[in-house]
Amino acid sequence: MLKVGFIGAGTVGTALAVLLSQKGYQFVGASRKNKIARNNTSRVISNFRILDSNQEVADNADFVFITTPDNAIAGVAAEVRWHRGQSVVHCSGADSVAILEPARKKGALVGGFHPLQTFASVERAIENIPGSTFAIEAEEPLFTTLQDMAAALGGHWIKLKAGDKIAYHAAAVFACNYLVTLVKMATDLWQTFSVPPDQAIQALLPLIQGTLHNIETVGIPQCLTGPIARGDTGTIQKHLETLHDKAPSLLFAYKELGLQTIPIALAKGKIDRKQAVDMEMMLKKN
């Protein structure tokens, strides 16, 4: 089995090291500059081996993951002495393998392996990675090796070209990061009728979870509900008036999201073109 090492023992690197070790990959160690973080990692994973330098990882591993912050990947690729036949893979969702060109020039195989998942902590990452989809950018034979890793982790995979990475990562921001923002906006609105954020979140979570379940089981566009899905201009007008009075900072986002929702409602087939135009005109008013 491959000897796997990690340059950067943060949340993603630590979680991948643990999970791959559990699947039989030989973990040779990881490097990390932050001494406090090293101690924290050791408390989470008792047998997690921290090496003294990035070069020591490269010297001991056939397969090296660079799991540093994205802005440090290119520097690591340039400073380490790689050897021919070695595999060097980063886990950035936005960057292509072009940033690993120094490693490629030294004869290494280079690739990208991005787990499409959210990682709030090492423990949550270890829990969430199995079953996730991995975005792979690589050429053969490394591509097949990364496919096998995704399968070993209980995941799925998609193949990306260099020009796909930014759009792929922006999509993840919409689905993950901006979902947090939307929930925050909803809880802010609940505060206008004196319900505190913690209580609002607990009340909204079953609705959010039900929506996710419907997306999974019914699919888009059929899972869409609400006033736009049924062409209810009266309710939409009331929303606009109330937001104008009580939460004007949310009005622009409500209108823009509504405009993006109208085509989904049309695709569902519960509204006609006239209803769609009426709602568009209402949402485009200043």
Secondary structure, DSSP 8 states (H G I E B T S, - for coil): --EEEEE--SHHHHHHHHHHHHTT-EEEEEE-S-HHHHHHHHHH-TT--EES-HHHHHHH-SEEEE-S-HHHHHHHHHHS---TT-EEEE--SS--GGGGHHHHHTT-EEEEEEEES--SSHHHHHHHSTT-EEEEEE-TTHHHHHHHHHHHTT-EEEE--GGGHHHHHHHHIIIIIHHHHHHHHHHHHHGGGT--HHHHHHHHHHHHHHHHHHHHHT-TTTT--SHHHHT-HHHHHHHHHHHHHH-GGGHHHHHHHHHHHHHHHHHHTSS-HHHHHHHHHHHH--
